């Protein structure tokens, strides 16, 4: 089969590799019908995730069709249309039993690490993918949900909701600032309303993304390149600061921005993947009574979010802006990596 293979920082190739095979009795082999590229993939290519070894097939988001199952798989069948979750779940370890799938203790990839696809085992930017713990790591698709909608449930929608909105402890009437209106930031914006956020401020340097954010539920937008960007945000809060600041970029500057606009007693929810250290000025922050959260998505909300997507309550399809065939993946990466120029949100690759 063909797959996108990582060959060290800055190097990737679309090449022939062996077809995946059933390894464990709980495995499934899924034909990848639709996949996409994540900002985390760009972090990997920058060398920000050193655990990814040369020769690894990239990608952790996909929708596909089951073509083979292991002997222990009983609730799935060949021909089922499924979402491949970005997080593995053995379903029976101490962490999985509490919903902490991101730290699944199953030995696939590495015990204690739920994110394995395109990281510790071969991923989804390929014609086929092996899915361990298939009964817990795949989600059956209901009729009426398109591949383009469904692939957004592999990672970005649960990530934005769980790590941004839930970890941020958004409450009815809250003022929420989302710093970074890329795909995950837009996912946080689109789901903040589920918990009753009253004002949702999108903050970004890209005016196109800010305009797009209004389609996902942003009530106000602020261009972060403006000299008075902070004053604009505070003006929307009567000067008090936001209740929840969601950092959805992953660089020191945007984390500092989140700290700068959160009110005393508020929460900073870090969603971005950071490749560099961030200074935390506890000498200033200790007196502010703020909470700082961060984490890797568990995807334990995927079934609920899937229902909302099926009911058209979350505009998942609007995240897809560019479409390619699977064998155009190098062109798709180029488009996605130049999002400011190409106006790309999510690029979708299909057979």
C-alpha positions as CSV (number, residue, x, y, z in Angstrom):
1,X,0.0,0.0,0.0
2,X,1.0,3.7,-0.1
3,X,1.6,5.7,3.0
4,X,3.1,9.0,4.2
5,X,6.3,8.0,6.0
6,X,8.3,10.3,8.4
7,X,12.1,10.3,7.8
8,X,13.2,12.8,10.4
9,X,12.5,16.5,10.9
10,X,11.4,18.2,7.7
11,X,11.4,15.0,5.7
12,X,8.4,12.9,4.6
13,X,7.7,10.7,1.5
14,X,4.6,9.1,0.0
15,X,5.9,5.6,-0.6
16,X,5.1,1.9,-0.8
17,X,5.0,0.1,2.5
18,X,3.8,-3.3,3.6
19,X,0.1,-3.7,4.2
20,X,-0.9,-3.8,7.9
21,X,-1.7,-7.2,9.4
22,X,-3.7,-8.3,12.4
23,X,-1.4,-8.5,15.4
24,X,-3.7,-8.9,18.4
25,X,-7.0,-10.6,18.6
26,X,-8.7,-7.3,19.3
27,X,-7.3,-5.6,16.2
28,X,-9.1,-4.4,13.1
29,X,-7.8,-3.4,9.7
30,X,-9.5,-0.3,8.3
31,X,-9.4,0.9,4.7
32,X,-8.9,4.6,5.0
33,X,-11.6,6.3,3.0
34,X,-10.9,9.8,4.3
35,X,-8.1,11.3,6.4
36,X,-6.8,14.8,7.2
37,X,-3.8,16.6,8.5
38,X,-3.5,18.0,12.0
39,X,-1.3,20.8,13.4
40,X,0.3,18.1,15.5
41,X,1.6,16.5,12.3
42,X,3.4,19.8,11.6
43,X,4.9,19.8,15.1
44,X,6.2,16.3,14.4
45,X,7.8,17.4,11.2
46,X,9.4,20.3,13.0
47,X,11.0,17.8,15.4
48,X,8.9,18.9,18.4
49,X,7.8,15.3,19.1
50,X,11.1,13.3,19.4
51,X,9.3,10.0,20.3
52,X,8.3,9.7,16.6
53,X,10.9,7.6,15.0
54,X,12.1,7.6,11.4
55,X,10.0,5.2,9.3
56,X,6.7,5.9,11.1
57,X,3.6,6.3,9.1
58,X,2.1,9.7,10.1
59,X,-1.5,10.7,10.8
60,X,-4.1,10.0,13.6
61,X,-7.4,11.0,12.1
62,X,-9.5,8.9,9.7
63,X,-12.8,7.6,8.6
64,X,-12.9,4.2,6.9
65,X,-14.3,0.8,6.3
66,X,-13.4,-2.3,8.3
67,X,-11.8,-5.0,6.0
68,X,-10.6,-7.5,8.6
69,X,-11.1,-8.1,12.3
70,X,-9.3,-10.1,15.0
71,X,-10.9,-13.2,16.6
72,X,-11.9,-11.3,19.8
73,X,-13.8,-8.5,18.0
74,X,-17.5,-9.2,18.4
75,X,-19.3,-5.8,18.2
76,X,-17.8,-4.8,14.8
77,X,-17.9,-6.4,11.4
78,X,-16.2,-6.3,8.1
79,X,-17.9,-3.6,6.0
80,X,-18.7,-1.3,9.0
81,X,-18.1,2.4,8.4
82,X,-16.2,3.8,11.4
83,X,-14.3,6.8,12.8
84,X,-10.8,6.0,13.9
85,X,-10.3,7.7,17.2
86,X,-6.9,9.5,17.6
87,X,-6.7,7.8,21.1
88,X,-6.4,4.1,21.8
89,X,-8.4,2.6,24.6
90,X,-8.0,-0.9,25.9
91,X,-11.2,-0.4,27.9
92,X,-10.3,-2.3,31.0
93,X,-7.2,-0.7,32.6
94,X,-7.6,1.6,35.7
95,X,-7.3,4.8,33.6
96,X,-9.7,3.6,30.8
97,X,-12.3,2.6,33.4
98,X,-12.4,6.2,34.6
99,X,-12.5,7.7,31.1
100,X,-8.8,8.7,31.1
101,X,-8.2,7.1,27.7
102,X,-5.3,9.5,27.0
103,X,-3.3,7.5,29.5
104,X,-4.5,4.0,28.6
105,X,-2.3,1.5,30.3
106,X,-2.6,-1.1,27.5
107,X,0.7,-2.1,26.1
108,X,0.0,-1.1,22.5
109,X,2.5,1.6,21.6
110,X,3.5,2.3,25.2
111,X,1.7,1.7,28.4
112,X,0.3,5.0,29.8
113,X,0.1,6.7,26.4
114,X,-3.2,6.8,24.6
115,X,-2.1,8.7,21.5
116,X,-0.3,6.1,19.5
117,X,-1.3,6.6,15.8
118,X,1.3,8.4,13.8
119,X,3.3,8.6,17.1
120,X,4.2,5.2,18.5
121,X,2.5,3.0,15.9
122,X,1.8,3.5,12.3
123,X,-0.9,6.0,11.6
124,X,-3.8,6.9,9.3
125,X,-2.2,8.8,6.4
126,X,-2.2,5.6,4.4
127,X,-4.4,3.4,2.4
128,X,-5.0,1.0,5.3
129,X,-4.4,1.2,9.1
130,X,-4.3,-1.4,11.9
131,X,-6.4,-0.3,14.9
132,X,-5.6,-2.0,18.2
133,X,-8.4,-2.4,20.8
134,X,-10.8,-1.9,17.9
135,X,-14.0,-2.2,19.9
136,X,-13.0,0.8,22.1
137,X,-11.0,2.8,19.5
138,X,-13.5,2.8,16.7
139,X,-16.9,4.5,16.5
140,X,-19.7,3.3,14.2
141,X,-21.0,6.0,12.0
142,X,-24.8,6.5,11.8
143,X,-26.5,7.2,8.5
144,X,-26.5,10.8,7.4
145,X,-23.0,11.7,8.7
146,X,-20.6,12.4,5.9
147,X,-17.0,11.4,5.9
148,X,-16.0,15.1,6.0
149,X,-18.1,15.6,9.1
150,X,-17.0,12.4,10.8
151,X,-13.2,12.9,10.3
152,X,-13.5,16.0,12.5
153,X,-14.5,13.7,15.3
154,X,-11.3,11.8,15.2
155,X,-9.4,14.5,17.1
156,X,-10.2,18.2,16.7
157,X,-13.8,18.4,17.9
158,X,-13.3,16.3,21.1
159,X,-9.9,18.1,21.7
160,X,-11.4,21.6,21.5
161,X,-14.4,20.5,23.6
162,X,-12.7,18.4,26.3
163,X,-9.4,20.3,26.7
164,X,-10.7,23.7,26.0
165,X,-14.3,23.9,27.1
166,X,-14.5,21.1,29.8
167,X,-11.1,21.6,31.3
168,X,-11.7,25.4,31.1
169,X,-14.8,24.9,33.2
170,X,-16.9,27.1,31.0
171,X,-20.2,28.0,32.7
172,X,-23.5,29.6,31.5
173,X,-22.9,33.3,30.8
174,X,-19.1,33.1,30.8
175,X,-16.9,35.3,28.7
176,X,-14.5,33.0,26.8
177,X,-11.5,34.0,24.8
178,X,-10.1,31.5,22.3
179,X,-6.6,32.5,21.2
180,X,-5.9,30.9,17.9
181,X,-8.8,30.5,15.4
182,X,-7.3,27.4,13.7
183,X,-9.2,24.2,13.5
184,X,-8.9,23.2,17.2
185,X,-9.7,26.8,18.2
186,X,-12.7,26.8,16.0
187,X,-13.7,23.5,17.5
188,X,-13.6,25.1,21.0
189,X,-15.6,28.0,19.7
190,X,-18.2,25.7,18.2
191,X,-18.6,23.7,21.4
192,X,-18.3,26.5,24.0
193,X,-22.0,27.2,23.5
194,X,-22.9,23.7,24.7
195,X,-22.0,24.9,28.2
196,X,-23.7,28.2,27.8
197,X,-20.9,30.7,27.1
198,X,-22.4,34.1,26.8
199,X,-19.6,35.9,24.9
200,X,-17.0,34.0,22.8
201,X,-14.1,36.1,21.6
202,X,-11.9,34.8,18.8
203,X,-8.3,36.2,18.8
204,X,-5.9,35.6,15.9
205,X,-3.5,37.4,13.5
206,X,-5.4,36.0,10.5
207,X,-8.4,38.1,9.6
208,X,-9.8,35.4,7.3
209,X,-9.9,32.9,10.2
210,X,-11.5,35.5,12.4
211,X,-14.3,35.9,9.8
212,X,-14.6,32.1,9.7
213,X,-14.9,32.0,13.5
214,X,-18.2,33.9,13.4
215,X,-19.7,30.9,11.4
216,X,-18.8,28.7,14.4
217,X,-20.2,30.8,17.1
218,X,-17.7,33.6,17.9
219,X,-19.6,36.7,19.1
220,X,-16.6,39.0,18.8
221,X,-13.2,39.0,17.1
222,X,-9.9,40.7,17.8
223,X,-6.9,40.9,15.6
224,X,-4.0,40.0,17.9
225,X,-1.5,41.9,15.7
226,X,-3.2,45.2,16.7
227,X,-1.3,47.2,19.3
228,X,-4.3,47.6,21.5
229,X,-5.5,43.9,21.1
230,X,-5.5,43.4,24.9
231,X,-7.5,46.6,25.5
232,X,-10.1,45.4,23.0
233,X,-10.5,42.1,24.8
234,X,-10.8,43.8,28.2
235,X,-13.3,46.2,26.9
236,X,-15.6,43.3,26.1
237,X,-15.4,42.3,29.8
238,X,-15.9,45.7,31.5
239,X,-12.1,45.6,32.2
240,X,-12.3,42.5,34.4
241,X,-10.8,40.0,32.1
242,X,-12.3,36.8,30.6
243,X,-13.6,34.0,32.7
244,X,-11.9,31.4,30.5
245,X,-8.9,31.9,28.2
246,X,-8.3,29.0,25.8
247,X,-4.8,28.8,24.3
248,X,-5.1,26.9,20.9
249,X,-1.8,27.6,19.2
250,X,1.1,26.2,21.2
251,X,3.8,28.9,21.3
252,X,5.0,30.9,24.4
253,X,3.6,34.2,23.1
254,X,0.0,32.9,22.9
255,X,0.2,31.3,26.3
256,X,1.3,34.6,27.7
257,X,-1.6,36.3,26.0
258,X,-4.0,33.9,27.7
259,X,-2.4,34.7,31.1
260,X,-2.7,38.4,30.3
261,X,-6.5,38.5,29.7
262,X,-7.8,36.0,32.2
263,X,-9.6,37.6,35.2
264,X,-8.8,36.8,38.9
265,X,-10.4,33.5,39.7
266,X,-10.6,32.5,36.0
267,X,-9.1,29.6,34.1
268,X,-6.5,29.3,31.4
269,X,-7.1,26.1,29.4
270,X,-4.0,25.2,27.3
271,X,-4.9,23.2,24.2
272,X,-1.9,24.0,22.0
273,X,1.0,21.5,21.6
274,X,4.1,23.3,22.8
275,X,7.5,22.5,21.4
276,X,9.3,25.0,23.6
277,X,9.4,25.9,27.3
278,X,7.0,28.6,28.5
279,X,7.8,30.9,31.4
280,X,5.3,30.8,34.2
281,X,5.6,33.9,36.4
282,X,4.3,32.5,39.7
283,X,5.7,35.5,41.5
284,X,2.9,37.5,39.8
285,X,0.3,34.8,39.3
286,X,0.0,33.3,42.8
287,X,-2.1,36.1,44.0
288,X,-4.5,36.0,41.1
289,X,-6.4,32.8,42.1
290,X,-6.4,31.5,38.5
291,X,-6.4,27.9,37.4
292,X,-4.3,26.5,34.6
293,X,-5.3,23.3,32.8
294,X,-3.8,21.3,30.0
295,X,-3.9,17.8,28.7
296,X,-4.3,15.3,25.9
297,X,-7.8,14.6,24.6
298,X,-9.5,11.5,26.0
299,X,-12.1,11.2,23.2
300,X,-14.6,10.0,25.8
301,X,-17.1,12.7,24.6
302,X,-16.9,11.5,20.9
303,X,-20.2,9.5,21.1
304,X,-22.0,12.5,22.4
305,X,-20.4,14.9,19.9
306,X,-21.2,12.4,17.1
307,X,-24.9,12.6,18.0
308,X,-24.8,16.4,17.9
309,X,-23.0,16.3,14.5
310,X,-25.7,13.9,13.2
311,X,-28.4,16.3,14.4
312,X,-26.5,19.2,12.7
313,X,-26.1,21.0,16.0
314,X,-22.3,21.3,15.4
315,X,-21.2,22.7,12.0
316,X,-18.4,20.1,11.5
317,X,-18.6,20.2,7.7
318,X,-17.6,23.9,7.7
319,X,-14.1,23.0,8.9
320,X,-13.3,21.3,5.6
321,X,-12.0,24.0,3.2
322,X,-9.7,22.1,0.8
323,X,-10.0,18.7,-0.7
324,X,-7.5,16.4,-2.3
325,X,-7.2,12.8,-3.3
326,X,-5.1,10.6,-1.0
327,X,-2.2,10.5,-3.5
328,X,-2.1,14.3,-3.5
329,X,-1.0,14.3,0.2
330,X,2.3,16.2,-0.4
331,X,0.3,19.0,-2.1
332,X,-2.2,18.9,0.8
333,X,0.6,19.3,3.3
334,X,1.9,22.3,1.4
335,X,-1.5,23.9,1.4
336,X,-2.1,23.2,5.1
337,X,1.3,24.4,6.2
338,X,0.7,27.8,4.4
339,X,-2.8,28.3,5.9
340,X,-2.4,32.1,6.1
341,X,-1.9,32.2,2.4
342,X,-4.2,29.4,1.3
343,X,-6.9,30.2,3.8
344,X,-7.0,26.5,4.7
345,X,-8.8,25.3,7.9
346,X,-8.8,21.5,7.5
347,X,-7.7,19.7,4.3
348,X,-9.6,16.5,3.6
349,X,-8.0,13.7,1.7
350,X,-10.2,10.9,0.2
351,X,-9.8,7.9,-2.0
